[in-house]
Amino acid sequence: MAFAEVALGQIRSLRQTAIPRNYEIWYVYATGYNAPLNKIVNETLARHGKLTEADLEQIYETYLSHIKTTDRIDKVGARVIGEIDDVMRVLSDALGMTGSYDASLSGASEKLSSAKSREQVKAIVETLIRSTSEMRETNKALEDRLTLSKNEISNLQQSLEAIRAESLTDPLTGLGNRKYFDRMIGTAVQSALASGEPLSLLLFDIDHFKSFNDSYGHLTGDQVLRLVGLSLKQTIKGQDITARYGGEEFAVVLPNTALRQALTVADHIRRAVMAKELKKKSTGEILGRVTISVGVSMLKQGDDTDALIERADACLYAAKRNGRNRVICEADPEFAIESHSRVA
């Protein structure tokens, strides 16, 4: 309700129309979820003191447009089909011109064989020159149109890639989302089982995350999530797969990585997160440090994705039960106790 009041207050103070688009812009602005939107709004207001209809439309389309992914793909697909239709029309015209030119050549051949004077030959040659010139122009137009179509289809392909990437990205942290994780871990597990290479999985959870939300509000909770996401981006490189698994849980898939190496990576991430100090943006108040608990499992022959995740999750639960801010793997005694208690 507080966000809603801020949004309506901004609409009133800036004398904007109270339509859903404007309300959504200011609601998201109030939450602070979308840092790029807040930045462009602040910069535009600082420069001009207001947001025009064109500004609002541009901001909405760039940062908030909620056209569903399928609808956006359909739009791009429709443009591709339209482009193909245009090219087919040009090709059809070119084929017609080719047929006409072929007829001109056949007719000229017959006429030349029966021509009896220089003037007749000259007339036939002039007709051929005109036909050839027209054919050359048609071919040039076709070449230009095909070049434009190639560029347009290349741009549309990039648009589809951008849509695909967006659909697999968590907007708050910039990491892969759950859909991305499910897709990538399935591929990684199949590859590791086929090649015999090791593969490890880290599942980790932010300690006492609910207390951050309850004590300081959801904006601070989101700041905590972004802080952990940033730590992951700075720590995990190369072929390793990072994702926001859900809520305050994150996952890292480590191809070609045995359990001992995975433990080192997990502890490095834990230390990197703990090294960052959390500060409340609105007041500058230091809120302390964030810690995480991590569970680590390694793929075994005969495993599937679910088994790998289940063991990592059990290790994570053991880490939470045994004091938090620690890394536990399936070779640790705490995991054995945890597994036994769950079975019991």
TORVO-281644 format. One record per atom (N, C-alpha, C): residue in one letter; x, y, z. Coordinates in steps of 0.2 Angstrom, whole numbers, plus 2048, in hexadecimal, padded with zeros to 3 digits. Layout:
BEGIN
AXYZ
...
END
This chain:
BEGIN
M8047FA800
M800800800
M804806800
A80A806804
A80F80C804
A81180D7FD
F8138087F9
F8168097F2
F81080C7EE
A80A8097EF
A80480C7EB
A8038137EC
E8048157F3
E80381C7F4
E8088217F1
V80E81E7F1
V8148227EE
V8138237E7
A81081D7E4
A80F81E7DC
A80A8237DB
L8048237DE
L7FF8277DD
L80182F7DF
G80582F7E4
G8088367E6
G80C8397E0
Q8108357DD
Q8148377D7
Q8108397D1
I80B8357D0
I8068377CA
I80383D7CC
R80183E7D2
R7FD8457D3
R80284B7D3
S80884A7D6
S80D8507D6
S8108517CF
L81084D7CB
L81384E7C4
L80D84F7BF
R80784F7C2
R8018507BE
R80184C7B8
Q8028457B9
Q8018407B4
Q7FA83D7B4
T7F983A7AE
T7F38367AE
T7F38307B2
A7EE82E7B5
A7EE8297BA
A7EB8227B6
I7EF8207B1
I7EE81A7AE
I7F38157B0
P7F180E7AF
P7F58097B1
P7FC8097B0
R7FE80B7AA
R80580C7A8
R8098107AD
N8068167AE
N80A81B7B2
N80A8187B9
Y8048157BC
Y8048137C2
Y80A80D7C3
E80A8097BE
E80F8047BF
E8168067BF
I81880B7BB
I81E80F7BB
I8208117C2
W81B8157C5
W81D8187CB
W81D8137D1
Y81980D7D0
Y8198087D5
Y81F8057D5
V8228037D0
V8287FF7CF
V82E8047D1
Y82D80B7D0
Y8328107D2
Y8328107DA
A82C8107DD
A82C8107E4
A82F80A7E7
T82E8047E4
T8317FE7E7
T8397FE7E7
G83C8017E1
G8438017E0
G8457FA7DD
Y8407F67DB
Y8427EF7D8
Y8467F07D2
N8457F57CE
N8477F67C7
N84C7FC7C7
A8537FB7C9
A8578007C9
A8588047C3
P8598017BD
P8598057B7
P85380A7B6
L84D8087B8
L84780C7B7
L8488127BB
N84A8117C2
N84B8167C6
N85081B7C4
K8558197C1
K85B81D7BF
K8588227B9
I85581F7B4
I8538237AF
I84D8287B1
V8498267B5
V84482B7B8
V8478307BB
N84C82F7C0
N84F8347C3
N8538397BF
E8578367BA
E85A83A7B5
E85683F7B1
T85083C7AF
T84C8407AA
T8498457AF
L8478447B5
L8448497B9
L84984F7BB
A84F84C7BC
A8558517BD
A8568567B7
R8558537B1
R8568577AB
R85185C7AA
H84A8597AA
H84585D7A7
H84085F7AC
G84085C7B2
G83B85D7B8
G83585A7B7
K8348567B1
K82D8527B0
K82F84C7AC
L8298487AB
L82A8437A6
L8248447A2
T82584479B
T820845796
T81D83E795
E81883F791
E81483878F
E81983478B
A81D837787
A822833783
A827830787
D82A83478C
D82E831791
D82B82B795
L82582C797
L82282679B
L821820796
E81F821790
E81E81C78B
E82581878A
Q82A81C789
Q831819788
Q83381578E
I832818794
I83581579A
I83180E79B
Y82A80E79A
Y82680879A
Y828803796
E82980578F
E82B80078A
E8327FD78B
T83780178E
T83D7FF78F
T83E7FB795
Y83B7FD79B
Y83C7FA7A1
Y8377F57A4
L8317F67A2
L82B7F37A5
L8267EF7A0
S8277F079A
S8227ED796
S8217E6797
H81A7E4799
H8197DD79B
H8157D9796
I8177DB790
I8157D678A
I8187D078C
K8147CA78C
K8167C478D
K81B7C2788
T8207BD78B
T8257BB786
T8227B8780
T81D7B4781
T81A7B177B
T8177B6776
D8147BB779
D8127C0774
D8177C4771
R81D7C5774
R8227C9771
R8257C476C
I8267BE76D
I8287B9768
I8247B9762
D81D7B9763
D8187B975E
D8197C075A
K81A7C575D
K81B7CB759
K8227CB755
V8277C8757
V82D7C8753
V82C7C374E
G8287BD74F
G8277B874A
G8237BB745
A81E7BF746
A81A7C3741
A81E7C773D
R8237CA740
R8277CF73C
R82B7CB737
V82E7C5739
V8327C0735
V82D7BE72F
I8277BC731
I8237B972C
I8217BF727
G8207C5729
G81F7CB725
G8257CC720
E82B7CB723
E8317CC71F
E8327C771A
I8307C171B
I8317BB717
I82B7BC711
D8257BF713
D8207C070E
D8237C5709
D8267CB70C
D8287D0707
D82E7CD702
V8327C9705
V8377C6701
V8347C26FB
M82F7BE6FD
M82C7B96F9
M8297BD6F3
R8267C36F5
R8237C76EF
R8287CA6EB
V82E7CC6EE
V8337CE6E9
V8367C96E5
L8367C36E8
L8397BD6E4
L8347BB6DE
S82D7BC6E0
S8287BA6DB
S8297BF6D5
D82A7C66D7
D82A7CB6D2
D8307C96CD
A8367C76D1
A83C7C66CD
A83B7C06C9
L8387BB6CB
L8377B56C7
L8337B76C1
G82E7BB6C2
G82A7BD6BC
G82E7C16B7
M8327C56BA
M8377C96B5
M83B7C46B2
T83E7BF6B5
T8427BA6B2
T83F7B76AC
G8387B56AE
G8347B26A8
G8337B66A2
S8327BC6A4
S8317C169E
S8387C269A
Y83D7C269E
Y8447C369B
Y8457BD696
D8447B7699
D8457B1695
D8417B168F
A83B7B3690
A8367B468A
A8397B9684
S83C7BE687
S83F7C3683
S8457C067F
L8497BC683
L84F7B967F
L84D7B467A
S8487B067C
S8457AB677
S8427AF671
G83E7B4672
G83C7B766C
G8417BB668
A8467BE66B
A84B7C1668
A84F7BC664
S8507B6666
S8547B1662
S8507AF65C
E84A7AE65D
E8467AD657
E8467B2652
K8457B8654
K8457BE650
K84C7BF64C
L8517BE650
L8587BF64D
L8597BA647
S8567B4648
S8577AF643
S8537B063D
S84E7B563D
S84A7B6637
S84B7BE635
A8507C1639
A8517C8637
A8547C9630
K8527CE62C
K8557CE626
K8587D5624
S8587DA629
S85B7E0628
S85F7E262F
R8637E762E
R8677EA633
R8627ED638
E85D7F1636
E8597F463A
E8557EF63F
Q8537E963C
Q84F7E4640
Q8547E2645
V85A7E0644
V85F7DE649
V8607E364E
K8607E964C
K8627EF651
K85C7EF656
A8567EF653
A8507EF657
A84F7E965C
I8517E365A
I8517DE65E
I8567DE664
V85C7E1662
V8627E2667
V8607E766C
E85D7ED66A
E85A7F266E
E8557EF673
T8517EB671
T84C7E8675
T84F7E467B
L8547E0679
L8587DC67D
L85C7E0682
I85F7E5680
I8627EA685
I85D7ED68A
R8577EF688
R8527F168D
R8507EC692
S84F7E668F
S84D7E0694
S8537DE699
T8597DE696
T85F7DD69A
T85F7E26A0
S85E7E969E
S85F7EE6A3
S85A7ED6A8
E8537EC6A6
E84E7EB6AB
E84F7E56B0
M8527E06AD
M8547DA6B1
M8597DB6B6
R85E7E06B4
R8647E26B8
R8617E66BE
E85C7EA6BC
E8597EE6C2
E8557EA6C7
T8517E56C4
T84E7E06C8
T8527DC6CD
N8587DA6CA
N85C7D66CE
N8607DA6D3
K8617E16D2
K8647E56D7
K85F7E76DC
A8597E86DA
A8537E96DF
A8537E36E4
L8537DD6E1
L8527D76E5
L8587D66E9
E85E7D76E7
E8647D76EB
E8647DC6F1
D8627E26F0
D8617E76F5
D85C7E56FA
R8567E26F8
R8517E06FC
R8537DA701
L8577D56FE
L8597CF701
L85E7D1707
T8627D6705
T8677D970A
T8637DC710
L85E7E070E
L85A7E3714
L8577DE718
S8547D9715
S8517D3718
S8567CF71D
K85B7CE71A
K8617CB71E
K8627CF725
N8637D5724
N8647D972A
N85E7D972F
E8587DA72C
E8527DA730
E8517D4734
I8527CE730
I8517C8734
I8577C7739
S85D7C9737
S8627C973C
S8617CD743
N85E7D3742
N85B7D7748
N8567D374B
L8517D0748
L84C7CC74B
L84E7C674F
Q8537C374C
Q8577BD750
Q85A7C0756
Q85D7C6756
Q8607C875C
Q85A7CA761
S8547CC75F
S84F7CE763
S84C7C8767
L84C7C2763
L84A7BC766
L84F7B976B
E8557BA76A
E85A7B876E
E85A7BC775
A8587C3774
A8577C777A
A8517C577E
I84C7C377B
I8467C177E
I8477BB782
R84B7B677E
R84C7B0781
R8517B1788
A8567B5787
A85A7B678D
A8567B9793
E8527BE791
E84D7C1796
E8497BC79A
S8467B8796
S8427B3799
S8457AE79E
L84C7AE79D
L8507A97A1
L8547AD7A7
T8527B37A8
T8567B77AC
T8527BA7B2
D8547B97B8
D8517BC7BE
D8527C47BE
P84D7C87BE
P84E7CF7BD
P8517D37C3
L8507D07C9
L8537D37CF
L85A7D27D0
T85D7CC7CE
T8647CB7D0
T8687CB7C9
G8657CA7C3
G8687C97BD
G86B7C37BC
L86A7BE7C0
L86C7B77BF
L8677B37BB
G8697AD7BA
G8647A97B6
G85E7A77BB
N8587A67B8
N8527A57BD
N85179D7BD
R84C79B7C0
R84B7947C2
R84A7907BB
K8477937B6
K8467907B0
K84D78F7AC
Y8517947AD
Y8587937AA
Y85C78E7AE
F85B78D7B5
F85E7887B9
F85C7817B7
D8567807B6
D85377A7B5
D8567777AE
R85677C7A9
R85877A7A2
R8607797A2
M86477D7A6
M86B77C7A5
M86D7767A9
I86A7757AF
I86D76F7B3
I86B7697B0
G8657687AD
G8647627A9
G8697617A4
T86B7667A0
T87076579B
T87776379E
A8787667A3
A87F7657A6
A87F75E7A9
V87A75C7AC
V87A7557AF
V87B7507AA
Q8777517A4
Q87774C79F
Q87E74C79C
S88175179B
S888752798
S88D74E79D
A88D7507A4
A89174D7A8
A8917457A9
L88B7437A9
L88A73C7A9
L88C7387A3
A88C73B79D
A88E739797
A896739796
S89973E799
S8A073F798
S8A473C79E
G8A073B7A4
G8A47387AA
G8A773E7AE
E8A67447AC
E8AA74A7AF
E8A674B7B5
P8A974E7BB
P8A674F7C1
P8A17557C0
L89C7567C4
L89875C7C4
L89575D7CB
S8957637CE
S8937647D4
S88E7697D4
L8897697D9
L88476E7DA
L8847727E1
L8847787E1
L88377C7E7
L87C77F7E8
L87977E7ED
L8737817EF
L8747857F5
F87278C7F5
F8737907FB
F86D7947FC
D86D796803
D86779A805
D86979F809
I8667A5809
I8687AB80D
I8667AA814
D86A7AA819
D8687A9820
D8647AF822
H85F7AD826
H85A7B2829
H8577B7824
F8567B581E
F8547BA819
F84D7BD81B
K8497B981E
K8427BB820
K8437C1825
S8487C182A
S8497C682F
S84B7CD82B
F84E7CC826
F8507D2822
F84A7D6820
N8457D281D
N83F7D481A
N83A7D7820
D83A7D3825
D8367D582B
D8387DB82E
S83F7DC82F
S8427E1833
S8437E882F
Y8457E7828
Y8467ED824
Y8427EE81E
G83E7E981D
G8397EA817
G83C7E6811
H8377E580C
H8397E1806
H83E7E5801
L83F7EB802
L8447EE7FE
L84B7EC800
T84C7EC807
T8527EA809
T8537E2808
G84E7DE808
G84E7D7806
G8517D77FF
D84E7DB7FA
D8507DB7F3
D8577DD7F3
Q85A7E17F7
Q8617E37F7
Q8657DE7F9
V8637DA7FE
V8677D4800
V8677CF7FA
L8627CE7F6
L8627C97F1
L8677CB7EB
R8677D27EA
R86B7D57E5
R8727D47E7
L8737D57EE
L87A7D57F0
L87D7CE7EF
V8797C97F1
V87B7C27F0
V87C7C07E8
G8777C37E4
G8787C27DD
G87F7C57DA
L8807CB7DD
L8877CE7DB
L88D7CA7DD
S88C7C77E3
S8927C37E5
S8937BD7E1
L88D7BA7DF
L88E7B47DA
L8917B67D3
K88F7BC7D1
K8917BE7CA
K8997BF7CB
Q89B7C27D0
Q8A27C47D1
Q8A67BD7D3
T8A37B87D5
T8A77B27D7
T8A77AD7D2
I8A17AC7CF
I8A07A67CA
I8A17A87C3
K8A67A57BF
K8A87A77B9
K8A77A17B4
G8A97A27AE
G8A979D7A9
G8A37987A8
Q8A47927A8
Q89F78D7A6
Q89A78C7AB
D89B78E7B1
D89778D7B7
D8907907B6
I88B78D7B9
I8847907B8
I8827927BF
T87F7997BF
T87D79C7C5
T87579E7C3
A87179D7C9
A86A79F7C8
A8677A07CF
R8627A47CF
R85E7A57D5
R85979F7D4
Y85979B7D9
Y8557957D9
Y84E7967DB
G84D79B7DF
G84679C7E2
G8477A07E8
G8437A57E9
G8437A97F0
G84A7AB7F1
E84C7A97F7
E8537AB7F9
E8587A67F8
E8567A17F4
E85B79B7F2
E85E79C7EB
F86479B7EB
F86879B7E5
F86C7947E3
A86E7937DD
A87178D7DB
A87778F7D7
V87C78A7D7
V88278B7D3
V8837847D1
V8847837CA
V88577C7C7
V88D77D7C5
L8917787C7
L8987787C6
L89A7727C1
P89A7737BB
P89C76D7B7
P8A476C7B7
N8A67667B6
N8AD7647B7
N8B07667BE
T8AC7657C3
T8AE7677CA
T8AC7627CF
A8B275F7D2
A8B175A7D7
A8AE75D7DD
L8AD7597E2
L8AA75B7E9
L8AE7607EC
R8B575E7ED
R8B97627F1
R8BA7697EE
Q8BB7697E7
Q8BB7707E4
Q8B57747E5
A8AF7707E4
A8A97747E5
A8A87777EC
L8AB7737F1
L8AB7767F8
L8AF77C7F9
T8B477C7F5
T8B87837F5
T8B57887F2
V8B17877EC
V8AD78C7E9
V8A878F7ED
A8A478A7F1
A89F78C7F5
A8A17907FB
D8A778E7FE
D8A9792803
D8AB799801
H8AE79A7FB
H8B07A07F8
H8AA7A57F7
I8A57A27F5
I89E7A67F4
I89C7A87FB
R89C7A3800
R8997A5806
R89D7AB809
R8A47AB808
R8A87B080B
R8A77B7807
A8A67B6801
A8A57BC7FD
A89F7C07FF
V8997BC800
V8937BF802
V8947C2809
M8977BE80E
M8987C1814
M89C7C7815
A8A17C8810
A8A57CE810
A8A27D480E
K89C7D480B
K8987DA809
K8947DC80F
E8947E3810
E8907E6815
E88A7E9812
L8847E7816
L87E7E9813
L87C7F0816
K87A7F5812
K8797FB814
K8727FD812
K86E800816
K867802814
K867809810
K865808809
K86680E805
K863814807
S85D81480A
S85981A80C
S85C81E811
T85F81A816
T86281E81C
T86A81D81D
G86D819819
G87481881A
G876813820
E871811823
E87280D829
E875806827
I87A80482B
I87D7FE82A
I8797F882D
L8777F3829
L8737EE82C
L8767E882D
G87D7E782C
G8817E182E
G8837DE828
R8847D7828
R8877D3823
R8827CE822
V8827CC81B
V87E7C6819
V8827C0819
T87F7BA81B
T8827B481B
T87E7AF817
I8817AA815
I87D7A4811
I87F79E814
S87B799813
S87C792814
S87C78E80E
V88178980D
V882786806
V88277E807
G87E77B803
G87E774802
G8817727FB
V88676D7FC
V88A76B7F6
V8897637F4
S8877627EE
S88775B7EC
S88B75A7E6
M88D7537E5
M8907527DE
M88C74C7DB
L88C74D7D4
L8897487D0
L88C7417D1
K88873C7D1
K88A7357D1
K8877317CC
Q88B72C7CA
Q8887277C4
Q8817257C7
G87C7257C2
G8767237C4
G8717287C6
D87472E7C8
D8707347CA
D86C7377C4
D86773A7C6
D86473F7C2
D8647467C5
T86174B7C2
T8617517C4
T85E7527CB
D85874F7CC
D85474F7D2
D85874D7D8
A85C7477D7
A8607447DC
A8667497DE
L86974C7D9
L86E7517DB
L86C7577DF
I8667597DD
I86375F7E0
I86175D7E7
E85E7577E8
E85B7557EE
E8617557F3
R8677527F1
R86C7517F6
R86F7587F8
A87075D7F3
A8727647F4
A86D7677F9
D8677667F8
D8627697FC
D862766804
A863760804
A86475D80B
A86A76080E
C87076180A
C87676480D
C87576B80F
L87176F80B
L86F77680D
L86B776814
Y866771814
Y86277181A
Y86676F820
A86B76B81F
A870769825
A87476F827
A876773822
A87A779824
A87677E828
K86F77F826
K86B78382A
K86A780831
R86977A831
R868777838
R86E77783C
N87477883A
N87A77783D
N87D77E83E
G87978483E
G87C78A840
G87C78F83B
R87B78D834
R87B79282F
R88279582D
N882799828
N88979C826
N88E796826
R88C791822
R89178C821
R89078881B
V895784819
V89477F813
V894778815
I88F774813
I88F76D815
I88E76980E
C89276480D
C891760807
C88F75980A
E88E754805
E88B74E806
E890749809
A89674B809
A89B74780D
A89C749814
D89974E816
D89975081D
D89474C822
P89674B828
P89274782D
P88B74A82E
E88B75182E
E88475482F
E87F753829
F882751823
F87D74F81E
F87A74881F
A87F744821
A87C73D823
A87773D828
I87874182D
I873742833
I86D745830
E86D74A82C
E86774D829
E863748825
S867744821
S86474081C
S86073A820
H863738826
H86073382A
H85A73682D
S85A73C830
S85573F833
S84F74082F
R850741828
R84B742823
R84873C822
V84C736821
V84973081F
V84572D825
A84772F82B
A84472C831
A83D730832
END
